[in-house]
Amino acid sequence: MRQGTRAHSRVQPIKHHEESRREIEPLTITAEPSCPAGTVRYSFSGHETFPFRYAWLAKGIRSLERDTDLFATDSAMVTLGVGKNMVLSIRHWCETLDLITIADRGARIAPTPLGLALFGLNGWDPYLEDSATLWLLHWLLVRQPDRASTWHLAFTRFNVDPFQRSQLIDWLLKIVAQVPNVRATSASLRRDVDVFLRTYTPAHSTHNLLLEDSFDCPLVELGLIRELEHDLYQFVRGPKPSLPDNIFVFALLDFWQRRASLQQTLSFESILHGIGSPGGAFKLSENALVERLERLPEWAHLTYDDTAGRRLVLRRDSLTGFDPLTILQQHYDRLSRENRQ
């Protein structure tokens, strides 16, 4: 099996390693506006207590391609082959991961260029066979402060490690208390944290576990969080060999666009520890990030400078022409060529 690809099967628990297509329209990622105090939006619901599963995203996108009214009718349960709550969960995860757009209060729902590129009829990786897709989906989750707030906050702001479930819930309650117009109860945060942990850790086999809760989320394979013992969790920091350069560069430029789109430099510390940063999202150690930045590909037009006591990444051109889909397509096209050889 080639490096970076996996057979499509459920991964066994405790795998903690660090380790020609159709034309697609460009995807534009706009900078996230800086939020004045009081305008931060957090959300801790919508998933119906389900992490997303292997077939859900591709099934949602392909069904929506055939029927633009998919999520507006009860026939979605038949088309997707799941219950009503799971239909809502599939819609939630597709939106949260920027795979669909929802307008007119849900009256208009359509796949995004990214959703079609990944999971459409001729999509790059509809069966999640390439670990790059899992890393990409993880980044798309963690970068979203307003849709996947627990994911964003836990990976890039929470500093307790190892941690217990209750510690994360109590910390989130304190965060929410500081933000006007954001409502969340201890019970709602507990449900959200449960889904967050089940996104990255394998389910325990017990007689009381419902069948519908026994399927692991694909992101478990990334090994980003491990359960040390009952209700004690740890983020796994260090190099991530299975994280492709294209996905790292995509995340770095996406973060740059959202954080400081007009700046020509970005500090090492902000990339490593900044809120919503790639270093935090991928749990890279300091040495692992240095290694990543020292081998930035030429096509990224980025340079790592650690001279004169400073550590910066310099951008050689504007982010105006930043086309995320081109960066991603480079990876999947290269993988496709390798698989044909």
Secondary structure as UniProt FT lines:
FT   TURN            3..4
FT   TURN            37..38
FT   TURN            48..49
FT   TURN            54..55
FT   HELIX           56..66
FT   TURN            68..69
FT   HELIX           70..72
FT   HELIX           75..80
FT   HELIX           84..96
FT   TURN            97..98
FT   STRAND          100..103
FT   HELIX           104..106
FT   STRAND          108..111
FT   HELIX           113..119
FT   TURN            121..122
FT   TURN            126..127
FT   HELIX           131..142
FT   TURN            145..147
FT   HELIX           149..156
FT   HELIX           165..177
FT   TURN            180..181
FT   HELIX           186..200
FT   TURN            207..208
FT   HELIX           211..213
FT   HELIX           218..222
FT   STRAND          225..229
FT   TURN            230..231
FT   STRAND          232..235
FT   TURN            241..242
FT   HELIX           245..260
FT   TURN            261..262
FT   STRAND          265..267
FT   HELIX           268..273
FT   TURN            275..276
FT   HELIX           278..281
FT   TURN            282..283
FT   HELIX           286..294
FT   HELIX           298..300
FT   STRAND          302..305
FT   TURN            308..309
FT   STRAND          312..315
FT   HELIX           319..321
FT   HELIX           324..340
//
